Each structure stands twice: as C-alpha cells, then as structure tokens.
Amino acid sequence: MTQQIAIEPISQTAFAPFGQIIDIDGSPDKIINMGLCGRYHDRGQFDIIDGSLGLSLFDATPRDLPYELTLVERHPLGSQCFIPMSQAPFLVIVAPDENNTPGRPQAFMTEPGQAINFHRNTWHGVLTPLQAPGLFAVLDRIGSGPNLEEFFFDTPYVVGSKF
C-alpha cells in the first residue's frame, strides 16, 4: 500500500527548515558590466565539513507524475545545491529528521529559474526533473569520508499534484 503526498509550491518559509531557495527575488545588490547586469550577491550559504566545495554537472532522467518515492538520502558532511541549467521547474522532496530516520516527506515544485540548497544532513529525494533536459550544476562537498546516507521506505509514497 502506498501513501500520498501532494506537491506544494515552494516558498522561502516552507522550505527554510530544509534549505534555501536561490533565485533573483528582489532588487540586485549591485549593477555591474556598464549597467547591463544585476548581481544578486552571495545567495547561497554552504556548509562543508572536512573537504571543499566542488562543482559537478548532473544529467538526470526526467520523471513522470505521479512519482513513486522509495528512497531519500542525506549528506552529513556538506550542504548540496541543485542549480537547473534550463528554465524548467523541478520536483524537490524533503523530510524532517526523526531520530536519525526520515519523517513524513514533503514535496515542492520550484519556479523556473530557482535553485535550491539543502542544509547539511537534510533528508531529501534524488534529483527529480520533470522534463528534459535534466541538466543541473551541483555544488556539494568533495572530500574523503562517508557523506551519503540512504534510506529506503518500507511503504513507498506516491507524489502527485493533487490528491
């Protein structure tokens, strides 16, 4: 038997316990390049233990809704930032920590042009684009030591737009 999760629009307030939304909300901090570019400075705060911040490219296969959620993961040694390389929204799944296991997941849909940065040690779903291309720049910890914990749900969740 599956459990159902409705997708919510993402907001700074709802997502704050799990990470940051990175976007160009508000006015630029500075206008540069002869007045032709707005700089939105220092939008992400990265938390890395015993390693360095690295940039990788991920090419994820788009998923369909409803989406069956069976796995979440977390990174105890570093935050992880997903930056879409297209203007397509993507699905973000997170779960609160309850005694070192994930609690009931929540699902959010980003707006075009938004990136997200998971706090270090936050349970989250895998990279889940809903349309091609599924190309993302990912900023996360590069270093030795175990920085990935996976959790498989005994009963999967079905994530959809409406239930």
C-alpha positions in Angstrom: 0.0 0.0 0.0 1.3 3.5 -0.8 1.0 6.8 1.0 0.2 10.0 -0.9 2.0 13.3 -0.9 0.6 16.4 -2.6 3.1 18.8 -4.3 3.1 22.3 -2.8 4.5 25.4 -4.5 7.9 26.1 -3.0 8.3 29.2 -0.7 11.2 30.5 1.4 9.2 30.0 4.6 8.0 26.4 3.9 11.4 25.3 2.6 13.5 27.1 5.4 13.8 24.0 7.7 15.4 22.0 4.9 17.5 24.6 3.0 17.5 27.7 0.9 15.8 28.8 -2.3 18.3 30.6 -4.5 16.8 33.0 -7.0 16.8 36.6 -8.1 13.9 37.7 -5.9 14.1 41.4 -5.0 16.5 44.0 -6.4 20.1 43.3 -7.3 22.7 44.0 -4.8 24.8 45.8 -7.4 24.6 46.8 -11.0 27.7 45.8 -13.0 29.0 45.5 -16.5 28.3 49.1 -17.6 24.8 48.9 -16.2 23.8 45.8 -18.1 23.9 43.1 -15.4 22.4 42.9 -11.9 24.4 40.9 -9.4 22.5 39.1 -6.7 25.4 38.6 -4.3 26.1 35.6 -2.0 22.7 33.9 -2.3 23.7 30.5 -1.0 25.3 29.6 2.3 27.3 26.4 2.0 28.2 24.2 5.0 31.1 21.9 4.3 33.0 19.7 6.9 36.5 18.4 6.1 36.5 18.9 2.4 36.0 21.5 -0.3 33.1 22.9 -2.3 33.1 21.4 -5.7 31.0 22.0 -8.9 29.7 18.9 -10.8 27.3 18.5 -13.6 24.4 16.0 -13.3 22.3 14.8 -16.3 19.2 13.3 -14.6 16.5 11.4 -16.4 13.1 13.2 -16.2 10.4 11.5 -14.1 6.7 11.4 -14.6 3.9 12.3 -12.1 2.7 10.6 -10.1 6.1 9.8 -8.9 6.8 6.8 -6.6 9.2 7.8 -3.8 11.1 4.9 -2.3 14.4 6.4 -1.4 15.7 9.6 0.3 19.3 10.4 1.2 21.3 12.9 3.2 24.8 14.3 3.3 26.1 14.7 6.9 29.4 16.4 5.8 28.1 19.1 3.4 25.2 21.0 2.0 24.1 20.3 -1.5 22.9 22.8 -4.1 20.9 21.9 -7.3 21.1 24.6 -10.0 19.0 23.8 -13.1 20.6 24.6 -16.4 17.2 25.2 -18.0 14.2 27.3 -17.1 12.1 24.2 -16.2 10.7 23.7 -12.7 11.7 20.6 -10.9 10.4 18.5 -8.0 12.0 18.8 -4.6 11.3 16.2 -1.9 12.5 16.7 1.7 11.8 15.0 5.0 12.4 16.1 8.6 14.8 14.0 10.7 13.2 11.9 13.4 15.8 10.2 15.5 18.2 9.6 12.5 15.5 8.4 10.2 13.3 10.5 7.8 9.9 11.6 8.9 6.9 12.1 6.6 8.2 13.6 3.3 7.0 16.9 1.8 7.1 17.7 -1.9 7.7 21.1 -3.5 7.7 22.4 -7.1 10.2 25.1 -7.9 9.5 28.0 -10.2 11.5 28.4 -13.4 14.9 29.9 -12.6 15.1 28.8 -9.0 17.8 26.7 -7.5 17.8 25.0 -4.1 20.4 24.4 -1.5 19.8 21.6 1.0 21.2 22.2 4.5 23.8 19.7 5.6 22.3 16.5 6.9 18.8 17.1 5.4 16.9 14.1 4.2 15.9 14.7 0.5 14.8 12.9 -2.6 17.1 12.4 -5.5 17.4 15.0 -8.3 14.0 14.9 -9.9 13.5 16.9 -13.1 10.0 16.5 -14.7 11.1 17.4 -18.2 14.2 17.3 -20.4 16.8 18.4 -20.3 17.6 17.2 -16.8 20.9 19.0 -16.7 22.0 20.6 -13.4 25.0 22.1 -11.9 25.5 20.7 -8.4 27.6 22.4 -5.7 28.5 20.0 -2.9 31.3 18.6 -0.8 34.3 17.0 -2.4 36.4 15.0 0.0 37.1 11.7 1.6 34.9 10.1 4.2 31.3 8.9 4.2 29.0 11.7 3.0 26.0 9.8 1.8 23.3 8.0 3.8 20.4 6.4 2.0 17.0 5.4 3.5 14.5 3.1 1.7 10.9 3.4 2.8 9.1 0.1 3.6 6.0 1.6 2.1 6.5 3.9 -0.9 5.0 7.3 -1.1 3.2 8.5 -4.3 3.9 12.1 -5.1 1.4 13.9 -7.3 -0.1 17.3 -8.0 -3.5 16.7 -6.4 -5.0 14.1 -4.0 
